Amino acid sequence: MICPNCEYEYVEGIDVCPDCGTQLIPKEEFEGNLVHPSDWIVVYTCSEYYEAEMLKTNLESAGIEVLVLSQKDRNYPTVGNLSIVKLLVKKTDQEDALEIIRDINQRSQNNDGEKYDQDE
């Protein structure tokens, strides 16, 4: 038996995780739900973490599971921003995610050229 929350394995006869109180599930059922790196694909890269987080929020609101991988290393300060932040989604959600990202980027480009009237 395995806790789907903590991922700790317990002996037969224990039904509830002693650490978090979650109902345990059989190991065979749990292994079918493991996350594998091959299931994920990079759909967007940027240099700012906040940009990736904003896109993540938009994608998650559309029901798309998202991971943010930041390769920022503050231990080695350098001139300029050489870090890369990657946005990953499951391969099955790739097309939907790319469509949403394209739409957001297109709206952003359209709004950059507009002048805002303060009276509106």
Secondary structure as GFF3:
##gff-version 3
##sequence-region A 1 120
A	DSSP	alpha_helix	27	31	.	.	.	ID=ss1
A	DSSP	three_ten_helix	37	39	.	.	.	ID=ss2
A	DSSP	beta_strand	40	46	.	.	.	ID=ss3
A	DSSP	alpha_helix	49	61	.	.	.	ID=ss4
A	DSSP	beta_strand	66	70	.	.	.	ID=ss5
A	DSSP	beta_strand	85	90	.	.	.	ID=ss6
A	DSSP	three_ten_helix	91	93	.	.	.	ID=ss7
A	DSSP	alpha_helix	94	112	.	.	.	ID=ss8
###
